[in-house]
Structures are given as structure tokens and as C-alpha cells.
Amino acid sequence: MMMCPRCGRENPREARFCMACGARLSQPCGACGTENPLGAGYCLTCGASLAGAETTERRIISVVFADIVGSTSLASRMDPESVRGILGEFSSAMREEASRHGGTVEKFVGDAIMAVFGLPQAHEDDPHRAVRAAVAMQRRMAALRTKIGEVHIRIGISTGEVIANPKAGPAGEFIATGETVNFAARLQQAAPPDAIVADDRTRAATHSFVRYTPLAAPKEGDFANRPRWLVFRAIDGAQIKRLSAPLLGRADEVQLLLAMYRHTVENRRHHLVALIGPAGIGKTRLAEEVLDALSRGRRPPTILRGRCPAYGDGLTFWPLAEMLEQECQISESDSPAAASEKLFAAVDRVCAPHGPEESRAVAAGLGVLLALESAERRVSLPDPREGDDPGSASTTLFQSLRKFLKAKADSVPLILLFEDLHWAEESLLDLLEQLGARGIDAPLLILCLARPELLERHPTWGQHVRNYATMSLPPLSTAQSHQLITELLKGESIPPDIRVRIQAKTEGNPFFIGETLRMLIDNRHLVRDAGGGWRWSGDPVDIRIPDTVHGIILSRIDLLPPLERRVVQDGSVAGRVFWLGSITAMGLPAPEALAALEHLRDRDLVEEHASSTVAGEREYAFTHALIPEVAYATLSKTMRSAKHLRFAGWLEGVAHYADEFLEVLAHHYEDAWRYRFETGEEAQDTARKAIHTIRRASARAKARWTLPEARRLCDRALRILHTAGLDTDVPLLLELLTDRCEVVKWLDVPDVVFEDTQRIVDAAGAAGREDLLARAWLNRAFAANDRGRLHEAEDALQRAETLFRSLGDRQGEAETLEMLGFTTEDLRGKLTSAGEAYRRALQRYGEIGNAQGVARTSVRLGRCLVNAGEIHRAEQLLAGALQLARQSHERISEAGAVVGLAIVAHLTGKPAAAVDRYQEAIAIYLELGDLMGAASAHRHLGMHHLRMGAVDEADAALQRARALRAEYGARSESAVILRGLAEASLARGNLLQAAEYAEKAMRAVSDFDQLAKATHGVTLARVRASQGREAEAERLFEAGLRVLEPSEYVVDLALALLKYGEALLVLKRRDRAAPVLRRARDLFAGMGCAFFAREVDARITPPVPSAGS
């Protein structure tokens, strides 16, 4: 079934028009005649543009469906003319209430009405308006029953995203479609008579103003288990329950306003002050802080408050009427006569010095504000109007108001607070200017709070008034925002990354911060703790824009002229920063774009940067991060796709030389494809373009050694390939799998490499891609080496070398030789043979001019020489490799060379130099985003500290290494880190923990990696000796030394002998320990490691007892 977007009636799927209201359920293509879904921008068959596509937007609105209960029964019981009269009364009343609350009646369908709030103009309180309009509809219907009999209605309200044409008017044409409309219709159908039922999003936005009770949701159907709420009652004058915090970051503004007040009082001259700032910046909070301070002073002023409503009837002087009611203590329940009596009494008290006649005339003039002269509330007041001059009434009002305010301020300082003056009508603005222009010689401060829209509509307002001042409120700083979040939540419980994301999204707007936290509370990501504060629930969260904040920003965008609004939308495609060229690429001529941008600068929505990241292009940025986010959300998916393609084409044209824009291009091509795909197109041409650009971006990320980012890009390319149905393009699939293998082989995920290379091996031959087959075997060798599978690695390397040689691929040959050296070194322990393979690889890299390959392999060879005990040769080679790496911008080789030189410094007794080198390498790895490299460097640093006797520093470095691996997402613990932690625990004397770490290290080593088992077994043996388990220790030492003796790993052998000697000393076997330690000392001395040799000597020669001991 297909639900009608206009009336909610279900129709057969093949229907082209609704059988209930006649609305179209599809739109035909003018070029080929194909029926397309409503809201589609281009034909699904021929791709032609569909009428109205340019004006279709995605909007968040509130939809109200109201329907007469039992209309069929009504028609059967009454004459058709009577029914028509009832429906006419109903339609008129419902339209009036919707319009009065700022809504638009989208359509009448028989006895049902659909009204929308948020079209064509958005407001931050659209859900609240919708609920209040629904309540007003109920009241009107109750009043109508006295005229038309027992007729009842039911109402449904839903808030959410729709596809809409914001330019459509209220004449009955189609405006909105989507699940939100359908759900509102379904809620109305399920509502009890004379009831209002709202969805969960409406309730969340209005629960501080409205009391709700839950309704049971159906278990089946399109909207099964969706929460729904019965409106119990709306609360007049309710305030939103917000989190509380002291005023932050406004000390200067508070003092300035207090100084203005003192100047007003001391000089007895009125001041008009406009406090200007965007919604949520804290204008009202600042004013309240100042007024509260003044109220607690020695001579507190009289403070009268009035707000300019955003919607409703008879609002011209509404805030003045509110102020007068406060001064006269008039309540809504007062009769006209009672109100008149209170008005006379209050004015008489204030104006008594001027005599009763003056007081009576002033009261008569002010009575207009309270509508006391209207037919409904007429009382015996002198007619303030003179003759038929239309301006005489306003003149009389002005004169009466001026006299009253002066008389009041003469007796006690007076402050008039006007809130939301940006919604004021022209007459009120003119009246306030006239009051200022004429001047009032009395301590009167008129404080006006307004958004920038006031001065956009009236740029010169207030400038001709004496003693007029404006004050603009800036956003909070990052530190102030941090403090505000802490104060609102009564602590630092929120995770740092969530806090940073909130601060980045809200950019110092206190209201935005508070609303975002309130949304997290409503969604139970923040929950109350026992101390009355808030704690994070631990749930992952995507921080979206709260509906209130979205409405505030969209209302500002909706008020823009069409040209400026389009520029904002076009700019949002690029993000926070955009360029003049990117706007013109969307089809707008440069002069028009520049003119619009100048106006947007004046409105403080955009700013121009002094310099540009794109050469020759003027660069702009939105003044708040949420402006482009909200503007972009209005674009239909069809328009998003088209605009992303245009932006990408423009960027390629102007920045084709700049690799740093590759990821930006990849993002835009991917989004262009995704939105076309989501609207029903395969869009394989765009998918191929996206894949091509993502591959280039991934290659750049790999070259910069930002491997996690390169991995994510590879995965994205493969997802697009599969989703777009391009799996049949086998060569492209194999290339993408190869790309991923080239990245993930460095990331400790051999399982992915095994899986991908197997797919390549199975298909590359048939596809005629022996080059990819050779790469697959080379990458498989990497994975086998990581798993400690020596024979599998050597077999894969032999296959790869044969293929590369037959293809004449010398680069591939060099990489294979480099990998052969690493496998021979790592798994066989044959360092001489490994060195020969590295030197052959160096020769190949040199022949083809691959400086990066030379640098990388030189580092490998240098580290190999260190392991072999050729320390001074290694130091020379590593110093040369470091210089070459820096010249060729091979940062990962630079970091590897620095680590190698740090190890040399450690072995040769230069501890300060070793620490500096390790810290330098860690900084490089972190800059590159290589968490695994940083973890390895921290591990080496920890072992250095441990050997120097700094156990606390060693433990901290090793734990940091462990944390970095966890942050990266490593699937298993690192055996070498666990071994280091075991030795640190042993140094502390914590034998239980040392044994636990050592045992875990042994379990973490592959059964195929005999060298690793030997070194880790020696550490476990050292622990067992300290535990007194001598026999087990002896067996482990014997097994480890049996592997290390023939391995050419001289440093590891020397360290193993040192540990064996230490263990024998612990076991009171000094006679056996001495020869073992002497052999370790000789090995260290032969390597030039005098520091370690002296350390061993200290263990061989026992300390001489002091005299008298």
C-alpha cells in the first residue's frame, strides 16, 4: 500500500492519484512520460530534470492533522447543506488557529485539515507552536459545538524531516511529503475523540510546556512500537527547565551595563541601550544578572518587563501592555471594569503631582494599550482621539506614555526591559525612537534585547537617538565553554572527547551548549548520579543538532533574500570554508555571488579570509559551524549530489596540482555518488570517479604513513564498489584488494591480508593480472612473517621474486629482497644472510632511483647490525639513513632511524641521548598518526628506563605503549610489552604480577617464532628463579640459550646470559654464576658496550664489606 502524503489515506501501490483527496502520488517526466516518486529531482528513466526540483528541500517541521470524528455518520444524519455549513465553520476556525500560531494550512481534504509549522519559515519553537495550535483548535471546536451541535475532532502531531517546497503557499498546493506526514496522519486516526496525540520528537521538544501521558503503541504495522503521547494539558507561561550555571565570560559586559545605569541615574537622563547578539548567546541571562544586582542595591529601581511575541494577533504594543499590567497589577482574570479601576488608581499614584485631570488624560491614552476601548471591554474613559486624524491616536499614546514614564522615573529610577525586539512591529520601534529623540529628563533606562535581524531590517534604528548605545555579545571562549559544561553538569564526568565535540559544534553559544546537554539527558546518554550531578552512561553517541538549535539557525537562513539564501546553501556544500569560485561553479554569476556575499558579511553570517588555501581564489568561512550544517540539511539528496559534483569539478580545475585536496575531492565524489544511489540510481559512472579519487587519496595517506587513514579510504573504495554493483569488474576489484593489502600489512592485521591475497591469487591469473599476483605473494609473505610462519613466508617470497623477475619489475624485486632480509633476520636469526639480502635490495633501489626504499632498507640493515652486535657500524649506517630519510621526506624511515640511534645510545651508555632520541621518534610517529610505531618506541623507552633503574618511569612508558595499542585497536596484546612489564614487576619485587605478565607474554608468541619464544622464555626463567622454582628456571634458560646461541642475535644472547647469571645469584649459585656473567661481559665489551660490561662486572665482584660490619 502507498500512503497519501497529503491526507494520509492508504492507496494501492499502483495508484497515481489518491482515491480520498485526489492528490498526485507521483510526478510524470516531461521528456519521457515516466512516473517518478514525488520529490525526485530527475527522471529515473531518462535523467531529465523534473519541474520543481530546484525548489524541493529537506526540512524539519511539525505536522498537525485534525479530523472530525464520525463525519460519515454526520452526513447520514443531517442535510447536506447543514453538513457543508459545519465543515465550513470547522475549516475557517482551524485555519485561523493554525495561522495565528505561525502555521501554514497545507490542505483541506473533506473534513480533515493538515497544517505545517516550519514552512515556509522555520522557528526554534515550531513543535511548541504546533501543540498550542492543536490545543487552540480543540477550544475553538468546543465553542463551535454550541452553534453546530455535538461535533468532535481528534488531532495527531508529528515532528521530523520531510521533503517540501518552501516556496509553496497556503492555497492548497502540495508542500510536504515523508514519513513525518504519514505518522501525523496515523496518530490522528488512532487518537481518541477530542484528544491530541503527539510523537516522541514533539514531546521531547515541548515537555517543559506541556504535560503528557503515554499511550500504548501498536505492535504491528508501519509505525509499530513507535512511542506516542497524549497531550494532557498545555501550561501557560511555563519556562523550559534548563540546567543551571553561574554567568560566565560576561564580567566586562555586566560592569558596562551597570556603569550605564549609574550614568542614567546620576545625570537624570534617559538611555536607550540595544543588546545585540544571535539567539542563545546569553542576552537575557546577562540582563537578568544586571537587574538582579541592581535590585539588591541600596535604592533598587522599578523594573518592568515586556516581550515581543513572534506570532499572534494584536501584537503592536504587546510588550508595553505587559509592562503596564505589571505596574497596575492587572491580571487576565480581571473584568474590564476592574482593569480600568486599577489603571486609574496606578496612574493617579504616579501622576498625582500633575493633578487629577492630567492623570485622567494619561490613563485614557494608556488605556489603548490594554484594549480597554474595545467593544468587548469598553469602559467609561474619555475618548483620546481628536478629530479624524489617523495619527492622532498614536500621538496621544506617545504623549501619555512619555508623561507616565517621566513621572514614574522622577519618583524612582525606572528600567524598561524589551525582550525579542527583533520581532517588534514598526509602530513599536518608531515609538521607542521617538521617546529617545524627544528625551526624558529622568533616570530611565530602556534596555532592548534583539538578534542581529533587527539591524538587518532596520540598519539605522536608534542612531538618531541621544544617549543611544549598542552592545554586541561575543561567543564564549573555549576555556569558558569548558567551564560552562562543567558547571551545568556539576562536575567533569563527561568524557573529554564528547566535551570537545560539544564545544566544536556549539562554538561558545551558551544556549546551544545547554540544549545539546539537555538532548543528551533526554536520550539518557547523561544520567543522574547519587550526588545530584550527571554522569556519562557509556553509550556511544553521534551528537546531532538539537531541534531547538536547528530551528534557530534555519529561521535565520529562511529570513534571507533568495539570492543570499542560495549562496549559503551552495557554500554549505564545501563545509565551513568555501570560495567564490565554488559558488560560481554552482551556476551563479560572479557579480551576483559577490553582492550576496557582501550582504552576508554585513549580516555576520560569513567572513572573508585574508589569505586563501586555493591560489587565486577568494576564501570565505561561515561565522558559526552550525550554519553550513543546517543549510546543507535543507538540500534535497538530488541537489546535494549535483552540487557535490559541481564542487568537485571546480576543485579539480583550480587545485589539480595540490595533493592535499585529494581527500576533499574523494569526499565530494563519494557523496555525489551516495546521494544518487540513495534516490534510486545506480550511478556507476559517479561511483567509478569516487573510487578513482579515493584510491589517489589512499596512496597519498600511505606515502605520508598515515596508515589508519589509508586503511579507511581503502575500505570506503571497496564499499562503493560492492554497493554500486561493480563487483563484476574483476580487475578493479583486484586492484582495490591489492591497495588494501599494501596498507594493512603494516597494521598488525595479517588475517585481512591472508583473506584478500587468497582472493587475488584465485582470480588474478584468469584476469591476466600477473602483476597483482606477484604483489599478492609479496603481501602474503608479510602476513606469514607476522604470524611466525617461516616456511610459508619463504615460499611466498620465492613465488613473488620469480613473478617480478619475469615481469621485469625491479621495484618489486627490491621489495621482495627487502622482505627476504627481514624474514631471514626475524624468523631464522641468520643476520649475516639477512644483511646480504638487505644489501641486494639497496642495490636495486639505488638502480631505480628509489630514495625512500634506500632509506627504509638502510634502517632495516642498521637495526640488523645492532642485533648482530656491530654497534659502531650500525651507528654510522643509521646516521646516514636518517639524513637520507629526511632528504627524501620518508618520515617513517626517519622515525625508525631515530629509534635505532636511541638503541645505540642506550647500549653505549648515553642515557640522556637515548631518552631524547626515543622522545623524538615518538613525536614523529604521533604526528603521522602511527600509534603502533609510537607504542613500539614507548616500549623501547620503557626498557631503557628499566635498565637505568628508573622503575616508575619504565612502568609508565610500558603502560603507555599498551594504551596506544589499545587505542589503535590491536586485537591482541604485544608479547614484548608484556615481557617488559614482567621485568618491571620483577624489579619492584612483585613476583606474582611478574609471573602473570611473563606467562601472558609466552602465550602471546606464535609457536612458529622460536627466537621470540627463546627471549620471552628467558624472562619467564628469571621470574621463576626469583620464585625459587629452580628446576623450571634451568629448563627455560637452557631452552632459550639453545636457540639464541646459533642465531647471531648477539645482543639478545648477551642479555639472556646476564639474566641467567642474575638468576643463579638469586639461587645462591655464585660459583656457576661467575662464568656465565663473565661470558655476558665479554660479549658486551666486544660490542663496545662498556656501560653494560661494567654493570656485569659489578655483579661478578661482590661488594667489599665496610669496616666494622
Buried (B, 14 or more C-beta within 10 A) or exposed (E): EBBBBBBBBBBEEEBEEBEBBEBBBBBBBEEEEBBBEBBBBBBBEEEBBBEBBBEBBBBBBBBBBBBBBBBEEBBEEBEEEBBEBBBEBBBEBBBBBBBBBBBBBBBBBEBBBBBBBBBBBBBBBBBBBBBBBBBBBBEBBEEBEEEBEEBBBBBBBBBBBBBBBBBBEBEEEBBBBBBBBBBBBBBBBBBEEEBBBBBBBBBBBBBEBBEBEEBEBEEEEEBEEBBBBBBEEBEEEEEBEBBEBEBBBBEEBBEBBBEBBEBBBEEBBBBBBBBBBBBBBBBBBBBBBBBEBBEEEEEBBBBBBBBBBBBEEEBBBBBBBBBBBBBBEBEEEBEBEEBBBBBBBBBBBBBEEBEEEBBBBBBBBBBBBBBBBEEEBEBEBEEBBEEEEEEEBBBBBBBBBBBBBBBBBBEEBBBBBBBBBBBBEEEBBBBBBBBBEEBBEBBBBBBBBBBBBBBBEBEEBBEEBEBBBBBEBEBBEEEBBBBBBBBBBBBEBBEEEBBEBBBEBBBBBBBBBBBBBBBBBBEEBBBEBEEEBBBBEEEEBEBEBBBBBBBBBBBBBBBBEEBBBBBBBBBBBBBBBBBBBBBBBBEBEEEBBBBBBEBBBEBBBBEEEEEBEBEEBBBBBBBBBBBBBBBBBBBBBBBBBBBBBBBBBBBBEBBEEBBEBBBBBBBBBBBBBBBBBEBEBBBBEBBBBBBBBBBBBBBBBBBBBBBBBBBBBBBBBBBBBEBBEBEEBBEBBBBBBBBBBBBBBBBBBBEBBBEBBEBBBEBBEEBEBBBBBBBBBBBBBBBBBBBBBBEBBBBBBBBBBEBBBEBEBBEBBBBBBBBBBBBBBBBBBBBEBBBBBBEBBBEBBBEEEBBBBBBBBBBBBBBBBBBBBBBEBBBEBBBBBBBBBBEBEBBBBBBBBBBBBBBBBBBBBBBEBBBBBBBBBBBBBBBBBBBBBBBBBBBBBBBBBBBBEBBEBBBBBBBBBBEBBEEBEBEEBBBBBBBBBBBBBBBBEBBEBBBBBBBBBBEBBBEBBBBBBBBBBBBBBBBBBBBEBBEBBBBBBEBBBEBBEEBBBBBBBBBBBBBBBBBBBBBEBBEBBBEBBBBBBBBBBEBBBEBBBEBBBEBBEEEEEEEEE
